[in-house]
Amino acid sequence: MATVEIYTWSACPFCLRAKQLLNRKGVSFTEYVIDGDEAARQAMAQRANGRRSLPQIFINNQHIGGCDDLYALEAQGKLDSLLQSAA
């Protein structure tokens, strides 16, 4: 099973939508709630090619992007194969 990490803010609607999709797929993930933590956000941005918006999602240490990117992969039928691949 893939290693999934997601950086979130607790009250972010896009973060909640992304987590709902992962939960619907039965995927376990590591969540980093970085509410107001500028150092954590900076570290996330370094991993996410400079992107500071939330959420930022990584599958097997590969940057996927945000909520819209996750749903786009799902719509294209590509998300399941990413989630099946071993780290």
Secondary structure, DSSP 8 states (H G I E B T S, - for coil): ---EEEEE-TT-HHHHHHHHHHHHTT---EEEE-TT-HHHHHHHHHHTTT--SS-EEEETTEEEESHHHHHHHHHTT-HHHHHHS--
